[in-house]
């Protein structure tokens, strides 16, 4: 069905409401806009879907939410692990239409005879992950677009283990969603009827309490916190982290916590920031002003659904912003050096695009290191495997995009627990006369200087989609034989599950799930990785270097720039 036919179908369909039709009629003379809204169905990918709000098949709206939920309901009802009475937990963040989408999802589930357990107001994503298992649910849904701009929202699906759905379950759910080809195939019902039949339920407050107790149990040195004079500035960036982060910091004993008041109220417009992303230094502007005013030791910022956290610390009178990798290696070192009961079968997990320094730290403590594809669901899947087999004990998992998890109570990254642990580590090292950046510099002297860089190229619309496909095909066919002055020694293609040694020509399997990702390992220990974004119209470039203990930041930065520039030249 071409985009014009889709457009006309929405305008004429009796199950499409008049407000939606009016929005579409307003663009009847804008062919480009019609094409962009209808050239495809909004993709339900391996983690769910994310898109711009608005009317159309390539937009997020009540109809695409209902379609996704009907597909999920069909999959649940056919699942061998589902028994009547099991429900689906549903949470939402602060974004535009989040409460409405949460309700629509619940009513579709209810109409299919599946109980919905809905939080009474916005909640962090990791709390949803926890609630799925705590309530014995078959699945979970969270309405969020994480740190995307205000015009976006999204829909993420979890399974009974509390993690996002890995392969092959993700593909099976996608298949069911794609079978929904008409509005008439979707069931829904009135809220009052769902409540009367016991199908719509509010999640009890004890679930929140149990979650926060689990978060606090992640502390390694809780006794040092009440006596610490560490000054903390915190901002939730108008998102869901405000209540949770302040609660755990207060209940564990931190006394000097200063909150950016103008950013505490949940607001999907994110009025004080251009981009509500703790990876972006600009998002720290107001927090930085407050930190200077109160002479804070550390700044923490959580993203709208509180699964990512950004950190800055004061060093020699200035505030140093830590990358996701920097915070990750600090937490890894702290967890491994300070955990009193470090198990012999302990395991650290990170992703193929995160720093290789983690591997070196894990080796130093005789811990096993596991590498997974980008996406925290793969870390969650490994936690599940560890629990089922008993072969390993999970210690820590993180990804470079500012996501961390230090306990097994959840199966997704948790900015609330990470915020607590970062502050605890800062208090611990402060007692030794060190700030976090000084600790990091010490780690570079101990393990060598590892540094990474990320770049992205935005390619919007149908043309951009085709360009991204072409780029990946070209690089897959003709990989770069040199990058940053170093020769290629191995090319990995996760779409074909192959890792080819350039010198010998021998090819073996990657051992990881199928994914449209290319990875190039260079002779000098540097690397480059390229993949299409799963949530935005972008192609993402990752590079990393492994330098000696005496290397300088300037040398590392020059090497990273050369890698990025060379990779872009192939594009």
Residue pairs with C-beta under 8 A, 6 or more apart in sequence:
1 9
3 34
3 35
3 37
3 38
3 39
4 34
4 38
6 38
6 57
7 24
7 34
7 37
7 38
7 56
10 16
10 20
10 21
10 24
10 38
10 55
10 56
10 57
11 21
11 24
11 25
13 183
15 183
15 184
16 63
16 183
20 55
20 61
20 63
23 54
23 55
24 37
24 55
24 56
27 33
27 34
27 37
28 34
35 461
35 462
36 58
36 461
36 462
37 54
37 55
37 56
37 57
37 58
37 59
38 56
38 57
38 58
39 58
39 462
40 57
40 58
40 462
41 57
41 58
41 64
41 178
42 49
42 51
42 57
42 58
42 59
42 60
42 64
43 49
44 68
44 71
44 173
44 174
44 177
44 178
45 170
45 174
45 534
46 164
46 165
46 167
46 170
46 171
46 174
46 375
46 377
46 534
47 156
47 157
47 164
47 165
47 170
47 375
47 377
47 534
48 68
48 154
48 155
48 156
48 157
48 164
49 60
49 64
49 68
49 154
49 155
50 60
50 145
50 146
50 148
50 152
50 153
50 154
50 155
50 535
50 536
51 58
51 59
51 60
51 64
51 152
51 153
51 154
52 59
52 60
52 151
52 152
53 59
53 60
53 61
53 96
53 97
53 151
53 152
53 153
54 60
54 61
55 61
57 64
60 97
60 101
60 152
60 153
60 154
60 155
62 100
62 101
62 104
63 183
63 186
65 101
65 104
65 105
65 143
65 155
66 104
66 105
66 108
66 186
66 188
67 177
67 180
67 186
68 105
68 155
68 177
69 104
69 105
69 108
69 109
69 141
69 186
70 108
70 112
70 177
70 180
70 185
70 186
70 187
71 173
71 174
71 176
71 177
71 178
71 179
71 180
72 88
72 109
72 139
72 141
72 157
72 173
72 176
72 177
73 108
73 109
73 112
73 114
73 187
74 112
74 176
74 179
75 172
75 173
75 176
76 82
76 88
76 114
76 138
76 139
77 112
77 113
77 114
79 138
81 138
81 160
82 138
84 113
85 115
86 114
86 115
86 136
86 137
86 138
86 160
87 109
87 114
87 115
87 116
87 117
87 135
87 137
87 138
87 201
88 109
88 114
88 115
88 116
88 117
88 137
88 138
88 139
88 140
88 141
89 117
89 118
89 119
89 128
89 131
89 132
89 135
89 137
89 139
89 140
89 141
89 158
89 203
90 102
90 105
90 106
90 116
90 117
90 118
90 119
90 128
90 140
90 141
90 142
90 143
91 102
91 118
91 119
91 122
91 123
91 124
91 125
91 127
91 128
91 131
91 140
91 141
91 142
91 143
92 98
92 99
92 101
92 102
92 119
92 122
92 123
92 142
92 143
92 144
93 122
93 123
93 124
93 125
93 142
93 143
93 144
93 145
93 239
93 240
93 266
93 304
93 305
94 122
94 238
94 239
94 240
94 266
94 267
94 268
94 304
95 143
95 144
95 145
95 150
95 152
95 153
95 268
95 304
96 150
96 151
96 153
96 268
96 269
97 153
98 122
98 143
98 144
98 153
98 268
99 122
101 143
101 153
101 155
102 118
102 141
102 143
103 118
103 191
104 188
105 116
105 141
105 143
105 155
106 116
106 118
106 194
106 200
107 116
107 188
107 189
107 190
107 191
107 194
107 200
108 186
108 187
108 188
109 115
109 116
109 199
110 116
110 189
110 193
110 194
110 197
110 199
110 200
111 187
111 188
111 189
111 194
112 187
113 199
114 138
114 199
115 198
115 199
115 201
116 194
116 199
116 200
116 201
117 131
117 135
117 137
117 201
117 202
117 203
118 200
118 201
118 202
118 203
119 127
119 128
119 131
119 202
119 203
120 202
120 203
122 240
122 266
123 208
123 240
124 240
124 241
124 244
124 305
124 306
124 307
124 414
124 415
124 416
125 142
125 144
125 146
125 156
125 240
125 305
125 306
125 307
125 412
126 211
126 306
126 307
126 405
126 410
126 412
126 413
126 414
126 415
126 416
126 417
127 207
127 208
127 211
127 244
128 140
128 141
128 142
128 158
129 140
129 158
129 162
129 163
129 380
129 410
129 411
129 412
129 414
130 162
130 207
130 210
130 211
130 214
130 409
130 410
131 137
131 140
131 203
131 207
131 211
132 139
132 140
132 158
132 159
132 160
132 161
132 162
133 160
133 161
133 162
133 411
134 207
134 210
134 211
135 203
135 207
137 160
138 159
138 160
139 157
139 158
139 159
139 160
140 157
140 158
140 159
140 162
141 155
141 156
141 157
141 158
142 155
142 156
142 158
142 305
143 153
143 154
143 155
144 153
144 154
144 156
144 304
144 305
145 152
145 153
145 154
145 304
145 535
146 154
146 303
146 304
146 305
146 307
146 308
146 535
147 275
147 276
147 277
147 278
147 279
147 303
147 304
147 308
148 154
148 535
148 536
149 275
149 276
150 268
150 269
150 270
154 535
156 164
157 164
157 165
157 173
158 164
158 165
158 411
158 412
159 165
159 169
161 380
161 384
161 411
162 380
162 410
162 411
162 412
163 377
163 380
163 381
163 383
163 384
163 411
163 412
164 170
164 375
164 376
164 377
164 380
164 411
164 412
165 173
165 377
166 377
166 378
166 381
166 513
167 513
167 514
179 185
180 186
191 200
194 200
211 409
212 244
212 247
212 248
212 251
214 407
214 409
214 410
215 244
215 248
215 407
215 409
215 414
215 416
215 417
215 420
216 222
216 248
216 251
216 252
216 420
217 407
217 409
218 406
218 407
218 417
218 420
218 421
219 225
219 252
219 420
219 421
219 424
220 334
220 335
220 338
220 339
220 340
220 421
220 424
221 338
221 424
221 428
222 252
222 253
222 424
224 424
224 427
224 428
224 431
225 252
225 253
225 254
225 424
225 427
226 253
226 255
228 253
228 254
228 255
228 427
228 430
228 431
229 255
229 256
230 254
230 256
230 297
230 298
230 423
230 426
230 427
230 430
231 256
231 258
231 294
231 295
231 296
231 297
231 298
232 249
232 254
232 256
232 257
232 258
232 296
232 297
232 298
232 299
232 300
232 423
233 258
233 259
233 260
233 287
233 290
233 291
233 294
233 296
233 298
233 299
233 300
234 245
234 246
234 249
234 257
234 258
234 259
234 260
234 287
234 299
234 300
234 301
234 302
234 419
235 259
235 260
235 263
235 264
235 284
235 286
235 287
235 299
235 300
235 301
235 302
236 242
236 245
236 263
236 264
236 301
236 302
236 306
237 263
237 270
237 273
237 276
237 278
237 283
237 301
237 302
237 303
237 304
238 263
238 264
238 265
238 266
238 267
238 268
238 269
238 270
238 271
238 272
238 273
238 276
238 304
239 266
239 276
239 302
239 303
239 304
239 305
239 306
240 266
240 304
240 305
240 306
241 302
241 303
241 306
241 415
241 416
241 419
242 259
242 264
242 266
244 306
244 416
245 300
245 302
245 306
245 415
245 416
245 419
245 420
246 257
246 259
248 416
248 417
248 419
248 420
249 257
249 419
249 420
249 423
250 257
252 420
252 424
254 423
254 427
258 290
258 291
258 294
258 296
260 286
260 287
260 290
262 272
262 286
263 272
263 273
263 286
263 287
268 304
270 276
270 304
272 286
273 282
273 283
273 285
274 282
274 283
275 282
275 283
276 283
276 303
276 304
277 283
277 303
278 284
278 301
278 302
278 303
278 308
278 309
278 310
278 402
279 308
279 310
279 324
279 401
279 402
281 321
283 301
283 310
284 299
284 301
284 310
284 312
284 321
287 299
287 301
287 312
288 299
288 312
288 319
290 296
291 299
291 312
291 314
291 319
292 319
295 314
296 314
297 313
297 314
297 426
297 430
297 435
298 311
298 312
298 313
298 314
298 422
298 423
298 426
298 436
299 311
299 312
299 313
299 319
300 309
300 310
300 311
300 419
300 422
300 423
301 309
301 310
302 308
302 309
302 310
302 415
302 416
302 419
303 309
303 402
303 415
306 414
306 415
306 416
307 376
307 403
307 412
307 413
307 414
307 415
308 401
308 402
308 403
308 413
308 415
309 327
309 402
309 404
309 415
309 418
309 419
309 422
310 321
310 322
310 324
310 402
311 321
311 322
311 327
311 422
311 436
312 319
312 320
312 321
312 322
313 319
313 320
313 322
313 426
313 435
313 436
313 437
314 320
314 435
315 435
315 437
315 438
320 437
322 330
322 436
322 437
322 440
323 400
323 452
324 354
324 398
324 399
324 400
324 401
324 402
324 403
325 354
325 355
325 357
325 400
325 450
325 452
326 440
327 398
327 402
327 404
327 418
327 422
328 350
328 354
328 355
328 358
328 398
328 399
328 400
328 404
329 355
329 357
329 358
329 361
329 440
329 443
329 450
330 422
330 425
330 436
330 439
330 440
330 443
331 396
331 398
331 404
331 406
331 418
331 421
331 422
331 425
332 348
332 358
332 361
332 362
332 396
332 398
333 361
333 439
333 443
334 421
334 425
334 428
335 395
335 396
335 406
335 421
336 342
336 346
336 348
336 361
336 362
336 364
336 365
336 367
336 395
337 365
338 428
339 395
342 365
342 367
342 395
343 393
343 395
344 366
345 368
345 391
345 392
345 393
346 365
346 367
346 368
346 392
346 393
346 395
347 367
347 368
347 369
347 370
347 382
347 386
347 392
347 393
347 394
347 395
348 358
348 361
348 362
348 367
348 368
348 369
348 370
348 395
348 396
348 397
349 369
349 370
349 371
349 372
349 379
349 382
349 383
349 394
349 396
349 397
349 398
350 358
350 359
350 369
350 370
350 371
350 372
350 397
350 398
350 399
351 371
351 372
351 373
351 374
351 375
351 378
351 379
351 399
351 400
352 371
352 372
352 373
352 374
352 512
352 517
352 519
352 529
353 374
353 399
353 400
353 529
353 531
353 542
354 398
354 399
354 400
354 452
355 400
355 450
355 451
355 452
355 544
356 450
356 525
356 527
356 544
356 546
357 443
357 447
357 448
357 450
357 546
358 369
358 398
359 369
359 371
360 447
360 448
360 450
361 443
361 447
362 368
362 369
363 369
364 446
364 447
367 395
368 392
370 382
371 512
372 378
372 379
372 381
372 382
372 512
373 494
373 512
373 513
373 515
373 517
374 399
374 515
374 517
374 531
375 399
375 534
376 397
376 399
376 403
376 405
376 412
376 413
377 411
377 412
378 512
378 513
379 397
379 399
379 405
379 413
380 411
380 412
382 394
382 397
383 394
383 397
383 408
383 411
384 411
386 392
386 393
386 394
387 408
394 408
395 406
396 404
396 405
396 406
397 404
397 405
397 413
398 404
398 405
398 413
399 413
400 452
400 454
400 542
402 415
403 413
403 415
403 418
404 413
404 414
404 415
404 417
404 418
404 421
405 412
405 413
405 414
405 417
405 418
406 414
406 417
406 418
406 421
407 414
407 417
422 436
425 436
425 439
426 435
426 436
429 435
429 436
429 438
429 439
434 442
444 450
444 549
445 549
446 549
447 549
448 546
448 547
448 548
448 549
448 551
449 545
449 546
449 547
449 548
449 549
449 551
449 552
449 553
449 556
450 544
450 545
450 546
450 547
451 544
451 545
451 547
451 553
451 556
451 557
451 560
452 542
452 543
452 544
452 545
452 560
453 542
453 543
453 544
453 560
453 561
453 563
453 564
454 540
454 541
454 542
454 543
455 540
455 541
455 564
455 568
456 533
456 538
456 539
456 540
456 541
457 538
457 539
457 541
457 568
457 571
458 464
458 536
458 537
458 538
459 465
459 467
459 468
459 537
459 538
459 539
460 537
461 537
464 537
465 537
468 532
468 537
468 539
471 530
471 539
471 571
472 516
472 518
472 530
472 532
472 539
474 570
475 518
475 530
475 570
475 571
476 493
476 495
476 496
476 518
479 488
479 491
479 518
479 520
480 488
480 520
480 528
480 566
480 567
480 570
481 487
481 488
481 502
482 488
482 566
483 520
483 522
483 526
483 528
483 543
483 562
483 563
483 566
483 567
484 522
484 524
484 526
484 543
484 545
484 559
484 560
484 562
484 563
484 566
485 524
485 562
486 522
486 523
486 524
486 526
487 502
487 522
487 523
488 502
488 520
488 521
488 522
488 523
489 501
489 502
489 503
489 521
489 522
489 523
490 499
490 500
490 501
490 502
490 520
490 521
491 499
491 500
491 502
491 518
491 519
491 520
491 521
492 498
492 499
492 500
492 510
492 517
492 518
492 519
492 520
492 521
493 499
493 500
493 510
493 517
493 518
494 510
494 512
494 513
494 514
494 515
494 516
494 517
494 518
494 519
495 514
495 515
495 516
495 517
497 509
497 510
497 512
497 514
498 507
498 508
498 509
498 510
499 507
499 508
499 509
499 510
500 506
500 507
501 507
515 531
516 531
516 532
517 529
517 530
517 531
518 529
518 530
518 531
519 527
519 528
519 529
520 527
520 528
520 529
521 527
522 528
524 545
524 546
525 545
525 546
526 543
526 544
526 545
526 546
526 559
526 563
527 543
527 544
528 541
528 542
528 543
528 544
528 563
528 567
529 541
529 542
529 543
530 539
530 540
530 541
530 542
530 567
531 539
531 540
532 538
532 539
532 540
533 539
533 540
539 571
541 564
541 567
541 568
543 560
543 563
543 564
543 567
544 560
545 556
545 559
545 560
545 563
547 555
547 556
547 559
